[in-house]
Amino acid sequence: MSTWAGKLLKADLSSRTFEVIGLERGELEKFLGGRGLGARLLRSFGRHLCDPFDESAPLILTASPLSATKAPSSSRTSLTAISPLTNTVFESNSGGRAGEYLRRAGFDALFIEGVSSSPLRLDIGPGDPRFIDASSLWGLGNGAAREALKRENGKAACITIGQAGENGSLIANVCNDGRFFGRGGLGALFGAKKLKAITIFGEGEVFPADPEGFEFIVDECKKLLSAHPITSKGLPQFGTAVLMNVMNSVEALPTGNYRAGRFEGAERISGEAIRDNILTGRHGCPGCQIVCGRRVTVDGEESEGPEFETLWAFGAALGLDDLSGIVRLNRLSNDLGLDTISAGSTIAAARELYEEGRLGWNPLEGGTEGIGELLAQMAKGEGRGAVLRDGSRELCDHSGAPWASIAVKGLELPAYDPRGCQGQGLSYATSSRGGCHLRAYMVAPEILAVPKLVDRFATSGKAGLVIVSQNLNSAVDSIGMCRFTSFALKDDYYARLLSSVSGMEIDAQGLMTAGERIYNLERLINVERGFRRSDDTLPQRLLSEPLAEGPSAGKVVELKAMLDEYYRFRGWDAEGRPTPQKLRSLGLAGSETEAG
């Protein structure tokens, strides 16, 4: 098989029918795959204006042009939908074999629509796709559901939801063989469709258009990944938790619902603490030489260790430094299918409401054990957890304190206080999916000095840096590479990988243009859904309440000037709408009349 199969598999859960639809090569080259293809399909099928829970609203699983190849760290898969939490277009990206096996089964995308009348599983390959009753899996956590599926076919990629998704929590995620399509509540969409699981397996081979050229650039990429200190030492030795002490040292580690930027117990829940106390091994996605995942043992049970964001969400954000307790909460959240960032942030907001006398019970009562009970209630929509199950915005609006929700477009912010890194604030505000650090990771230049250190408190020039990062990351997500590779690889290496595997002529500038096209398409969808400049903002706390002490003391996010410059550089109007000229320049002609 060549790089792209040129085929989409459409599954209608209501009628329980499948349809194979051809995809044009030209469209695949324009939008690449993964994230870009997901957004394109959402809009080209006319489903971008649907209510997230409408029967016709789709879930779109997409492979990438590097799926099922030997490109390093290329086992990424994208899941695209309209988020029930943010109401934006929402792509979530996960490691695992789902995209690889989808591609080996002969498809570039799986387009799921309709609603089943009973719990269902989709089985893709080998052979004809099937709808299989999943009643016996309904009610199981992700762990037990995956074990049951693996007993049937141990090689298949298994995508499942836990009880949080089944019960419609707006912060439910989707499990992908132990990794997750996180953020945005996409698990609730699976639950609403009664889709408990997807199993995928394929054995077809993908052949690069230029085998010798592809092998050469793959070797070059591996050398660079082996030479860079972050991808060869920092992440392999400490995992993402290496960031805990780094962020704390610059007082940009949010604690107490973003009321402070330093946590005194950070060392006790850091990557170094994991290494010294509970680390038993390493784990990586298929074909990855970075191997950033941790294997840890607590209570005699080995599990995949908490990522930095989870350590923060159940630790620093709540003022807790119980490392073993955080591991238990991570296990529980993963099994229930709750997004750890949103869950921890919502509990942090609840704690502030309790301190303000707006909530009649203490969400931190009982420490990590009590929080575990609360998480189970959140997943089931029961007891005290019922008011937390849909995230901090719903909780705080209901409590008459919307200011306590530290979120953008409804998506809770992660573990980087933008009062300590101005560009990250602009990234949050302009992210196409809400309060997310992954659309433009400005922590890299502002704190980690990658590719070089810039003044983290400066605002001038940050718009350009954010745009370049957003465009590059859009392209990287769409060709199927892990974002961590961008610490060591530059745009020309990604372009050479894509060119040699696909046969299309594309250089670094062409890759960046593709990324810009994808980001503008996502923006266009959000504009058509009613988003404007007033939505590209930050919680008032970050705009008007400075940190009290430390290196970031006295700082707030100076957003307005950066946002004005950002819109101007993007070629968008004052309300943040892509102009007709911009859309035409990116080959999105025909869309301009809908952007007003």
LONUDREN-352390 format. One record per atom (N, C-alpha, C): y, z, x. Coordinates in pm, whole numbers, plus 50000, padded with zeros to 5 digits. Atoms other than C-alpha are relative to their C-alpha. Layout:
REM residues N
YZX
...
END
This chain:
REM residues 596
498805000050084
500005000050000
501245000050087
498724999849929
503584994250108
500755012849966
499214987850014
506325020650116
500195004249856
499834997150143
507075018449745
498904993249921
501035005850086
504395012949484
500614990549899
499365008350101
506904997549245
499525003049860
500544996550132
505355016348954
500385014349962
499734986950061
506275045448727
498945002549896
500934996050105
503765064148513
500745008449898
499324993150108
505225074648179
498965007049913
500934992150080
503445102647994
500725005849880
499424994950123
504295110447632
499105011149947
500804988650042
503085145347544
499815000649849
500114999850146
503715140547172
498884991049951
501025009650044
501555109647128
498774999850090
501074999549900
499355117147430
499604985850043
500215013649951
499755082047564
500664998550137
499445003449870
500425067747908
500464985549999
499525013649983
502365036848007
500424998250145
499595003349864
502785020648348
501154990249992
498785008150005
506265006048403
500354995750142
499635005149870
507334984148692
501395004550042
498704996549942
510204994248921
500424989150097
499535010849915
512344968049092
500245004750142
499824996749859
512364967749471
501475002550033
498584998349972
516134963949476
500535013649957
499594986850047
516624995549272
499455011150089
500604990049911
514245014749495
500755000550132
499245000149874
516175003849803
501385006449982
498674994150024
519475014549645
499955015149986
500064985650030
518325049049536
498885007250077
500944995149899
515535053649796
498725006149943
501164992750049
513195077449611
500405014249973
499704985950013
512935114849551
501165002849908
498844995750077
516235129149437
500794988249942
499215011450046
518045095749413
499324992549887
500755007250103
515315078849212
499945008249872
500044991550119
515085108748977
501264998949918
498725001250071
518785106948891
500154986249937
499895013650051
518625069248851
499144998149875
500895001550116
515655070748614
500525007849880
499454991950109
517245098548409
501084992249925
498885007250063
520305076948346
499584986349948
500385013450043
518675042748326
499145000149873
500764998650124
516315055148053
500875005649886
499084995350102
519375068147867
499755014349954
500324986450038
518205104247870
500965010350062
499104991149927
521095118848072
500935008049909
499144992650093
522965130547761
499205008949905
500854991950087
520025148147597
500265014950017
500124985649986
519945185047522
498755002650084
501164997749912
517585199647786
498695002149926
501224996950074
515125210947517
499664989549894
500335010650095
515205178847313
498644994050033
501335005649980
511815162847265
500024988150096
499925011949915
513005131347443
500525002950140
499504996549867
514495150047741
498845000050098
501155001349911
512285141548040
499965009950115
500224994249868
510845158548341
499564988550090
500275011649915
510785134048631
499585004850139
500544996549869
508575139548934
499994987550086
499855012049918
509315115849221
499515002050142
500385000849859
507725106949553
501134993150076
498965005649914
509695092649845
499424989450092
500535010649914
509455063150084
499225005050122
500764994549887
508135086050360
498805008249955
501184992850049
505555102750134
498734993350050
501315004849956
501985099350265
500074992350133
499915005949866
503195088250611
499945011150104
500064990349890
503125105150952
501385004750045
498674994949966
506855111750955
499975015249997
500094985349996
507305148351056
500765006549886
499354992050104
508125173050780
500454991549881
499635009350109
508065146150511
499205002349873
500814997350120
505905163150248
500845006549891
499114994650102
508725168450000
499864992149870
500075006050133
508685161549627
501205004849920
498854996550083
511565161149379
499615000949853
500154998550145
511625173249019
501404999949940
498675002150057
514595161648812
499985001549848
499854998350145
515765171448463
501445004249972
498754993350037
518775184548273
499705014949993
500284985849992
518935221548351
500395007349873
499624991850115
518815245448056
500925011650039
499154989249952
520665270848273
501424995350026
498675004949960
523565249348399
500514988649914
499675011850080
523515219248161
500384988150087
499735011149908
523925197148470
498724992150025
501165006449941
521645170948616
499495009550107
500544990049908
519285191648826
498764994650070
501155003749918
516995181349110
499595012050082
500554989449917
514735207049271
498984993850094
500775006249894
512955199249595
499025010050058
501034990749956
509705214449715
499064993550099
501055004649912
507195211349996
498655000649931
501335000550060
503545204349922
499494985849993
500635013350001
501245174949856
500204992149871
499875006950128
502335165349504
500564985950017
499415013249979
504585136749617
499094990750077
500955008149922
502065124949874
498894994549913
501135004550082
499205123649623
500464991049885
499475009050102
501395107949355
500134986050057
499845013149935
502195080249600
498644993850031
501345005149970
498545077149709
499284995649872
500575004150128
497625074249340
500614987049949
499435013050034
499835043349324
501285000449920
498784998850079
503055056549166
501155005550085
498794994549939
506605063249278
500555011649918
499434989850088
507405085348980
499095002749883
500674995850124
505925104548689
501105004349904
498944997850099
508185104348380
499355006349877
500674992450107
507175130948125
500985002449885
499174997850118
508595131647772
499135005449887
500734995250116
507665145647433
499685014850008
500394986050010
506325179547326
498575000549947
501384998550046
502665188847295
499925010749892
500214990050105
501415208146995
499195011950048
500814989149943
499185229547216
500064999050153
499925000249853
498975239047586
499224988450060
500535012649948
498305208447795
500144999650152
499925002849857
497655197348149
499934984950019
500085014049962
498295163248299
499154999050126
500835002349882
495685150748545
500204985550046
499685013349948
496765121448763
499084997050118
500875004449893
494075104448974
498955010350038
500375014249989
491565096149083
499534994549865
500345006050129
490805071848805
501185000149906
498945000650100
492775069148484
500605013749976
499384987150030
495325096348405
499485005649868
500574993550118
494245121848144
500885011449951
499474987850059
495605147847906
498825009549981
501094990550008
493465179247927
500505012849935
499634987550065
493555209947704
500165011150104
499734989249904
495075239547892
500095013549930
499944987350074
494615267047634
499455011650081
500614989349921
492415286647874
500905004550114
499084996649892
495215286248134
501265006949948
498764994550057
498025296447899
499945015350001
499964985649988
499065332147963
499665004950139
500324996249863
497835332048323
501224998950090
498985001449898
500105337748619
499724987850085
500165011849916
500605310348874
498785001150091
501144998449910
497985325049107
498684997249934
501275001950070
495145326548856
499864985849948
500065013850050
496035292748706
499654990350113
500295008749886
496015276349047
498555001650045
501404997749960
492675292449137
499044992849906
500865006850098
491125278948817
500014984950021
499895014449979
492415243948887
499344995850130
500605003349871
491285244749250
498485000449993
501464999750016
487765253649140
499494986649947
500395012950056
487705220648954
500154988850102
499765010149896
489205199449233
500825006650110
499344992549894
490015218049553
501004992150079
499075008349924
491875188549701
501294997049925
498855004350080
494315182349415
501225008750022
498754992450004
497955192449425
500135006149861
499934992950128
498525218349153
501425004849973
498684995850045
501835222848972
499805008249874
500234991050113
501935252248730
501275007849965
498984990250036
504195275948542
499335013349971
500484986750034
503815313348497
500505004249863
499614995050132
504615335648202
501494998149972
498575001850022
508375331948257
500294986349939
499835013350057
508185294648190
499424998849861
500635000550132
505795298747899
500895006249894
499174992850096
508215322947734
501454995649998
498685006250012
511305301647794
501135006750074
498914994149920
513235322148050
500794989050069
499165010349940
516195301648170
500115001150152
500064999349854
515565313448526
498554998550048
501405002549962
511885302848530
499924988150094
500195011149909
510755280948816
498644993549979
501265007550011
507785257648871
499285001250134
500784997949878
505045265249124
499364986950043
500545012249942
503945236949354
499085004050116
500974995749899
500805248649537
500535011250088
499514988449926
502415281549637
501434998950046
498575002049981
505835266449705
500614997849861
499385000150132
508375262649427
501104989649984
498825007150048
510675239049244
500885011049940
499244988450041
513215266949225
501364996549942
498675000650058
516545273149054
500054991749872
499685008650112
517885259148731
499165001249874
500774997850122
515205270848486
499094988849956
500845011350040
513015239848497
498655004449947
501244994850056
509985261448425
500065001749848
499844998550145
511405267848077
499784986749928
500225013150060
511295230348010
498514996849992
501465001550007
507605229248100
499465008149882
500484991450107
507035258347865
500314994549862
499615005550130
508955242247579
499144987949962
500845011650024
506815211047618
498525003749991
501374995049996
503655232547628
499214993750117
500635005949882
502945217147969
499755011250101
500364988949912
501105243848167
499814995450143
500355004049863
500015223348467
499954984950014
500215013949960
499915189948646
499125000350123
500825001649881
497135181148888
500074985550045
499825013549947
497535151149117
499114998450123
500785003249881
495165135149363
499904984950015
500145014249969
495125101149530
499564998350143
500545002449866
493485086049834
500464986950061
499525012649945
495295052949880
500835002150126
499234999049875
496875046350220
501324992649987
498685006449995
500515037650283
500194994850141
499895006349869
501115013250569
501454996750031
498635003349962
504465011250752
500184985050020
499715014249981
506094976950758
499994996350148
499975002049854
506564980551136
499255011450065
500804988849951
503685002051261
500415005050138
499644995849864
504705002151628
501375006650002
498664994250005
508365008451556
500005013549932
500094987350071
507475036051311
499385010850089
500664990349912
505125053151557
500965004750109
499064996549894
507815052151825
501065009849949
498924991350049
510565067751611
499455013349953
500634987350035
508135093951478
499855008850124
500144992449875
507395104451837
501355005150048
498674995849959
511115105551916
500505011749915
499594989150089
511785127551614
499265012950035
500784988249964
508995151351714
500545006450128
499444994749875
510495154752062
501295007649974
498734993450030
513905163451920
499775013149926
500304987650073
512435188951680
499435010650093
500594990649904
510525204551970
501025005250100
499004996149900
513675206652182
501125008449942
498864992850057
516175221351936
499665014849982
500334985750008
516405259451947
499715005249861
500254995250136
516485263751569
498634995449950
501265005350053
513525241051487
498805002750092
501114997249908
511465250351795
499795014950024
500114985749972
512185287751822
500415008749881
499484991150103
514355303751553
499165000049873
500775000850124
512545291351243
498505002550022
501414997049979
509015291351390
499725014850027
500244986149964
509385326851526
500345009849889
499514990350097
511305343751246
500054994949857
499835005750133
511305319950949
501465000249958
498615000250047
514395317150733
500665013750007
499464986449992
514765355050756
500765002650128
499194998849879
516295349451099
501495001149965
498594999950041
519555346150903
500515013749957
499574987250054
519615382150779
501005007050093
499094993249907
521155398051089
501204991450036
498895009149968
523255367051158
501115001349895
499004999350105
524995367950820
500625013949990
499484986350005
525345405650830
501015002450111
499124997749885
526995404351173
501404994449979
498685005850026
529845382651043
500545004949865
499584994150127
530135403250722
500144989549890
500055010050106
529215374150499
498675001049925
501254997250072
526025389850356
500365007949875
499524993350122
526865398249993
499115011749961
500754988650052
525835432049862
500795006249885
499314993850114
526625451549547
500654990049909
499455010550087
527115419949339
501274994150059
498905006349927
529435404849600
501245009050009
498864991049983
531615435849621
500185004250146
499904997349857
530945439449995
499274988950075
500585010849920
529905416650279
499095004750111
500884994749897
527765439450491
499045010149937
501034990950049
524515457950424
499465008150117
500414991449888
523685487650645
498514999450028
501455000449980
519955483150594
499474986250035
500425013849976
519885446350692
498914998950106
501005000949892
517905451751013
498605003249950
501304995650047
515095468350820
499314989849908
500615010550083
514535437250605
500224986250063
499695012449928
515225410650870
498744992850047
501115007349942
513045384251029
499355007550114
500534991949891
512695406851329
499125011349947
500794989250059
511455435251106
498684994749946
501255006050048
508895412050946
499064997750118
500825002849881
507665401051290
499385012750056
500454987949933
507365436351419
499105008849915
500694990450087
505775452851114
498924994249909
500955004550102
503955430750865
499524985650021
500375014049979
503575395551010
498554998950045
501405002349960
499975383251028
499724985350030
500225014149971
500435345651064
501174991549955
498985009750039
502495314451001
499384989749907
500475009950095
502265288250733
501084989549983
499035010750016
503895254350698
499564990049895
500325010850092
504055225350456
499144989650074
500835010149935
501615196650524
500824990950092
499355009149906
502585176350831
501275005350063
498764994549945
505345200250939
499745006850133
500164993549871
505735210451301
500925012150016
499114988349992
508455236251230
499255012649960
500834989050050
506115259051032
500845012849983
499074988950020
508785282650898
499445011049911
500534990150093
506605300850643
499325011650071
500634987949944
505405336250710
498775003749918
501114993250066
502055351950628
500135014750033
499804985749979
502475389250579
498925007849926
500994991450065
500135417750488
500635013349962
499534987350056
501185446850266
498945004849902
501024994150086
498775470250086
498644993350019
501285006449972
495895452250254
499874986049944
500035013450061
496795419550078
500914990650079
499205009949928
497965388950269
500634990349900
499305009450087
500555366550107
501064992950082
498925006849931
503265342150199
501245008749997
498914990349986
506205362150326
501274995949929
498755003450069
509595364050155
500924991550087
498955007649934
512195338050247
501265008650009
498734992849983
515675349150353
500665003049866
499304998350127
517095343750005
499355010949915
500704989850077
514415365649847
500215013850060
499714987349934
514865393150106
501395005049964
498634996450041
518555392350019
500045004049852
499884997950146
518115390249640
499385013249956
500674987650037
515685419549617
500275011250101
499674990249898
517115437549919
501495002550009
498574997749975
520715434950038
500834999349873
499215001650123
522035423049702
499945012449912
500204988250083
520655454549539
500175013050078
499844988149917
521295478249829
498685006750035
501324994549973
517565482549897
499484994750134
500545004349870
515875481750239
498505003050012
501444997550005
512245486850133
499274986750021
500605013049968
510565457450312
498684997949927
501285001450070
507095463750170
500224998249850
499685001450142
508595467849824
500504986249965
499495013650023
510405434549855
498864990050003
501175008849998
507135417649951
499265000649867
500684998650130
505565431649633
500784992949890
499185006650101
508485419249423
499934984850014
500135014449976
508205385049585
498694994849942
501305003950056
504505383049499
500054999549848
499964999050145
505165393949143
500844988749940
499125010650050
508075369849089
499324986450010
500695012749982
506045341049230
498894998149896
501075001150098
503155348748997
500544998249859
499375001250133
505395352848692
500754986849986
499215012250005
507365321648787
501465002449975
498584997150008
510795337648813
500694995950129
499215003449882
513415323649049
500545012850062
499644987249940
514035351549297
501515001650019
498554998849982
517705343549367
500665003949869
499394997050129
518645342949001
499565013549945
500484987150049
516465372848916
500705011650069
499354989349926
517865394749193
501485000949970
498575000250028
521435383849126
500305005249860
499804995150136
521075390948755
499845015249995
500174985449993
519785425948831
501205006450070
498814994849933
522715430949071
501195000649903
498934999850100
525125421348791
499775011149899
500324989350095
523305445048555
500345013750057
499654987349936
523765473148806
501505002549993
498554998250009
527515467048812
500415003249856
499694997050140
527615466648432
499645014549966
500404986150020
525765499848434
501055009450059
498994991749936
528285514648676
501324999749924
498785001550078
531095501848453
499865005849859
500224994350133
529575518448146
499744989649893
500245010750096
528725485047983
498514997949973
501445000650018
524955488848013
499485014249999
500394986150020
523225520347895
498825004850082
501144996049917
520425521048152
500174994250141
499855003749859
520145518348529
498894990350041
501055009749966
518305486348635
499325002850134
500614996749871
517605501148980
499195012949996
500764987650013
515925532248846
498534997750040
501395001449955
512585537149018
499844991150120
500085008349881
513455515349317
499254987049976
500685012950013
511315484649382
498885000549896
501054999050103
508535497749156
500594998249861
499345001650129
510935500548864
500494985949978
499545013950010
512355466248939
498834990949966
501185007950033
508845452248928
499695000449851
500234998950144
508405465448575
501054992049922
498935007450066
511755450348481
499764984950010
500305014349983
510755416148624
498934995549902
501065003650096
507595416148413
500564999049859
499375000650131
509705423548104
500904987749987
499165011950003
512135395748197
499164987649975
500875011750017
509275370648222
499454999049858
500584999950134
507905381047884
501065000649889
498944998950100
511285385047713
499895012649917
500254987550071
510445420847621
500865011450054
499354987749956
512095454947638
501374997650061
498705001449934
515065458747871
500154986450067
499945013049934
514175426148040
500484988849910
499605010650093
515025406547725
501444995850018
498595003549984
518755408147799
500294994050138
499825005449865
518235397048161
499294986650020
500935011249981
515745368748109
500674986550018
499335012949994
518325340848087
501114999550103
499055000649890
520375349048396
501265008149979
498844991050000
523595366748480
501124995449907
498915004550087
525985344648282
499765004549857
500334995950136
524185351347954
500155015149985
499914985450003
523935388548035
501455004749997
498624995249986
527575392648135
500884995449885
499265004450119
528975371547852
499665009149881
500454991450111
526925392447607
500605014050013
499474986549976
528295424247768
501525000550001
498555000550000
531915412747746
500615001050138
499524999149861
532235411048125
499624987550077
500415012449933
531925374348229
500314999850149
499614999449859
533615382448561
498905005750089
501064993849919
530495401448674
498884990350033
501005010149967
528385369848680
500494992150120
499605007149878
528605356349035
499214987050005
500705012650018
527635320948947
501014988649991
499225012250021
528975285348944
499234991149904
500635008050105
528205264748635
498745006849947
501134992550051
525775292248540
498915003050101
501034997849898
523715291148860
500485010550100
499614988749914
523805323649058
500124995750146
499785003349860
525175321349410
498945006650088
500974994349907
522825327249704
500655009550101
499704988949908
523165349150013
501094997350103
498935003149905
526325335450176
501345002149931
498714997150062
529705350450089
501044990150051
499075010249952
532235321850101
501355005450044
498784994249944
535075345750175
499895000950152
500235000249857
533515345450520
499724986250055
500215013949956
533015307650534
500564990849892
499255007150104
535575287250341
499334987149954
500635012650037
533715254250351
498825002049907
501114997250089
530715270250186
500505002549858
499414998250132
532995280049900
500264986849931
499785013350057
534015243849848
498674993449965
501335005450027
530345233949868
499445005549869
500454994150127
529435258549591
500724993749881
499195004650113
532275246549368
499694985749961
500195014250027
531435209649400
498544995849997
501425003250005
527645211749406
499654993649866
500365007250122
526115187849154
499085008249910
500914992350085
523715214649031
500445014549981
499514986450017
525875245949030
500005007650132
499804991749881
526055275249274
498864999550099
501115002749909
523755261349540
500514997350140
499615002249860
523985261949920
499364987650059
500785010849941
521615232649968
500634986349985
499365013150010
523875204349858
500874997250123
499285001249873
526105210750162
499925013750067
500244987149935
525005238250399
501075002250108
498884998349908
528355246550555
499865012150090
500324989049909
526905277950710
499644994550138
500415005849872
525565254550979
501174998450096
498885001149905
528925244551134
500885012350004
499054988950005
530865275251023
499485012750065
500574987649944
528465301951151
498944997250106
501105002649906
525455286451329
500374990350111
499515009349897
527515261751538
499134987450009
500805012250007
525395231851425
500724989849913
500215004549863
526275205251527
500965006250101
499094992549915
529265224251663
500775009949914
499334989450074
531235255051567
501394995749955
498665002250053
534275251251342
500535013449950
499364987650046
536745278051233
499585002849856
500544997350133
535055294250935
501065004249899
498944995850091
538335306950791
501024988949972
499085011150021
540185273650814
499624992449873
500255008350117
540545251750505
500254985150028
499685013849968
542015220150657
498794992850058
501105007949949
539405193350713
498655003549943
501304995950052
536655211850529
499484990349893
500445009550103
536605186250245
499194988850061
500725010849934
535545158850484
498635004350048
501294995049952
532805180150636
499025002249885
500864997850116
531465189950294
499474986849947
500415013050052
531385153750179
498944993650088
501005005749908
529535141950491
498665007149982
501234992450017
526995169950445
499334996849867
500575003250131
526535162750074
499374986150000
500545013649996
526025125550139
498714999350082
501195000149916
523565130950423
498845007049931
501084992550065
521595157050231
499444992649879
500495008250111
521395134049928
498994989750050
500895010049943
519805107650150
498725006450052
501184993249945
517465132150327
499065004349889
500834996250114
516245145749993
499314988049937
500525011950067
515665110249871
498974992550082
501055006349919
513625097950167
498825009350022
501144990949998
511435129050148
499875008750123
500054991649881
512335147850466
500455014249970
499564986150012
512665185550497
501425001450052
498604998249962
516295196350518
500125006750137
499904993349871
515555217950824
499974990250117
500015009849890
514965186451029
501404995850040
498635004549969
518695179351010
500695008950102
499474992349887
519335207551258
499824992250130
500325007149876
517765184751520
500224984949992
499915014550015
517935149451377
501354995949940
498755005450053
521015128651305
499694988249907
500185010250102
521575101551047
499304987450051
500605012349951
520505072951275
498485001150011
501454998349994
517015087751318
499374998749861
500505001650137
516535090350942
500014985249960
499895014250034
517715054350906
498904991950069
501055007249926
515285042251172
498625002949943
501264997050068
512405060551005
499854991649873
500045007450126
513255044550671
499854985150024
500045014349971
513795010150820
498624995650046
501295004149945
510525009351013
498865001749901
501094998050095
508405022850729
500114990449881
499815008050122
509925001350452
500224985250026
499665013949972
511004969450626
501404996149955
498625003050040
514474971450471
500925001950119
499034998849892
517404966650703
501045010449961
499054989450030
519354998950700
500325007550128
499574992349884
521395016350968
500575013349952
499504986850035
523035050550978
501074999249892
498955001250101
526055038750780
499424996249864
500645003750125
523825022750519
499315011949934
500644987950053
521905055350483
501035009249938
498964991350052
525115074950438
500614994349872
499505006250122
526325049850179
499025002449884
500994997050104
523065054349988
500155014549952
499794986050039
523625092049997
501245001849915
498774999350079
527165087449870
499774994449860
500305005950132
525885065049589
499255010049912
500804990450076
523365091449483
500865011849955
499174988650038
525925119549490
500984996249890
499095004650105
528365099049282
499274997749869
500785001750122
525615090649035
499775013549933
500174986650057
524885127748989
501305005049940
498704995850052
528595134348946
500324992749869
499755007950120
528845106348692
499245005849881
500794994150107
526045121648486
500655012949951
499374987350039
527745155548492
501324997749926
498745003350070
531095140048392
499694995549858
500385004850134
529385122548102
499505011549913
500434988350076
528005156448001
501165009749976
498814992250033
531565170147987
500585008350111
499494991949890
532115185848328
501284993950056
498715004049947
535635184648471
500415009550113
499494991949890
537785200648739
499885015049971
500044985750033
537865233848553
498635006150024
501344995049972
534115236648612
499725001050149
500174999749855
534455231048988
500775011950057
499294988049957
535515266649053
499005010550044
500824989049952
534205299749182
500265012349914
499714987550070
533875334449032
501345005850045
498654995049971
537295350849012
499995010150114
500104990049891
536125378449246
500194993650137
499945006649870
535835353649532
501354993550024
498685006349989
539235338349460
501145010050011
498874990650007
541265370149422
499725014050055
500344986749950
539385400649555
499504998950144
500435001249860
539295401549938
498995010750039
500894990049943
536585418950133
500855010750067
499184988749957
537775453350239
499955002650149
500134996449859
536505455450597
499194989750076
500785008849916
534935437550890
500714987250037
499385012449954
535585403151043
500584991349889
499515008250112
536115387550699
500965007649909
499114991650082
538405415250571
501284992649966
498745005950044
541395403950368
499904985549956
500155014250032
539955369350300
499534997949856
500535005350125
539525351649969
499794985050021
500215014549986
538435315549912
501254992749953
498815008050031
541435292149922
499534986549946
500715011550055
539845267049688
500904988349963
499215010850060
542685247049533
500324989050099
499615010149902
543915229449845
498784992050047
501215007049957
540375221349957
499504990649891
500505008250109
539455208149612
500864987549980
499125011750009
542505185449594
499634989650106
500355009049891
541615170849932
498624993849978
501355004950026
537965167849834
500004988649899
499945010650100
538715147549521
500644987350057
499315011549942
541075125149714
499074992550095
500925006349906
538525118649989
498824993549928
501125005450075
535785112649733
500354987249925
499625011250084
537805086449549
499825003249853
500074995550138
537745107049229
501415002849950
498674997150052
540685113048997
500255015050000
499604985949992
542495146248954
499095009349920
500964992150078
539865157848701
498604999950059
501305000449935
537025150548940
499084989249948
500825011150051
535865118148774
500014988550099
500025011749912
534685089548997
500804988649938
499185010850052
537175061348962
499184987349987
500725012850011
536075026348852
499864993050134
500075006449869
536915013749200
498915006250086
501034993249922
534685039849362
498614996149952
501325003550053
531765032449131
499624985750034
500305013949965
532054994849191
499674998650148
500245001149855
532194999749568
498615004950038
501324994549970
528885018549553
498894992949924
501025007450073
527074993149339
499605006649871
500254993650129
527325014349027
500834993349891
499215007650096
529214987248839
499325000449864
500514998850135
528874989348464
500005014349951
499964985950037
529105027048472
501435004949983
498654994649991
532855029548516
500625003049864
499384997550131
533745027248147
499525013049938
500574987850057
531575057748080
500465012550073
499594988549919
533255080048338
501325005849954
498724995150044
536485084948146
499915011749906
END
